[in-house]
């Protein structure tokens, strides 16, 4: 401290421990499923439908992931993480070998595994000085074209990739396994070749690739990848259902040629339908789906920072079948919710397809604040439901904690339930669980200054002050119920709940009670802070 030499009164600013709470986001979803392209078993953040299609391609008949992510964005979602699943040993990119005359230089392969790479066509022309100009065409409905000039004709892969800078291709060492050939002649003639090979790795796909249980030691696959992403607040696995084999898709009629246009040797030819060349994954059994749901619920309960959105096994399950499914011992968690039935959606090809509801529900979760029940909300981007539910069946499903999506006369298709799978009445509603996750995460992040502080009454006062200010802000925002702040929340952090046995163990406890919005009851938790992290103990049903 600086000594004050002249006599008189002086003022010195002292920063209070624990400043204003940083409000966190609670609208980020995590999806695990099958896609046309993109990296395998890696979490990729996606912000918008176009970005998803640029990374993972358009929705495909062999999966529901694309439709689920599109529904997420259409219903209010802004950001999500996507993990593409496949059998890594089988997945392979399409490729073409590049020759300078008869000398093999390098192999150009698609940037990710899958048959989508077979739609890539490479046109090349020698440009002099040991380089070539490449014209790269993706012959799908996107008609993507990349032009790269001055690509080195050498085996220096770093230089080749720097010149390519492509979202479609990358240069790798020469491989003679199943690739097409592109031979540049000594003159400046234009040559072209389409990529060959490629495999999506779906033929031997199992539920273990989705859950991550099939990964070798040291690797993370599927759902286990999202365990490393703290930002995720909700989980969905839309491809862990019974996948129906779709009929051959209807193709759009080819555009008639323009008889007045000049001939162009670089014109993109008709699109190649790689969907018809892709394998379907083996169908999952009911036991497989139960195993996937168990993994989803297990991760949510273990991390306590996210909730699982579960889909019915089949699109044609009757209300009696879904209630019998719900009664299995697995479905008793407050960190999961089950939604019924499947939804009928218009695809980008113009036909109708039945899809699981988890993507649309995740979008509603993201659209609404955590304290608001995601119920009585219009579900966008769908045309119908696969099973109509009447009032009597709806009442039975609601009592069984199965959240129903149904047509409301004059008000569209609406989600009409917000119940978790818990039998504990304190955690019956999704918004209560999400609100407490939000409070827990906020306290954990914004009390990082507490460890190693002297565990004394001054620390207890500081803890009570910062948490009281945080809960007061939530109450003012309408996230807690109550006519006054005393009705909305209570905080106790003093010597009574911090006896010497606790302080000597390096723990400080704080009792927090909050009143979530009606109809939830007053819920109490005990918040404990140690050097290793935050501990929360939730009240029992009668506590």
Secondary structure by P-SEA (a helix, b strand, c coil): ccccccbbbbbbbbbccccbbbbbbccbbbbbcccccccccbbbbbccaaaaaacccccccccaaaaaaaaaaaaccccbbbbbbcccccbbbbbbbbbccccccbbbbccccccccccbbbbbbbccccbbbbbbbcccccbbbbbbcccccccaaaaaaaaacccccccccccccbbbbbbbcccbbbbbbbbcbbbccccccccccccccccccccccccccccccccccbbbbccccccccccccccccccccccccccccccccccccccccccccccccaaaaaaaaaaaaaaaaaaccbbbbbbcccccccaaaaaaaaaccccccccccccccbbbbbccccbbbbbbaaaaaaaaaaacccccccccccccccccccccccaaaaaaaaaacbbbbbbccccccccccccccccccccccaaaaaaaaaaaaaaaaaacccccccccaaaaaaaaaaaaaaaaaaaaaccccccccccccccccccccccaaaaaacbbbbbbbbbccccccbbbbbbbbcccbbbbbbbcccc
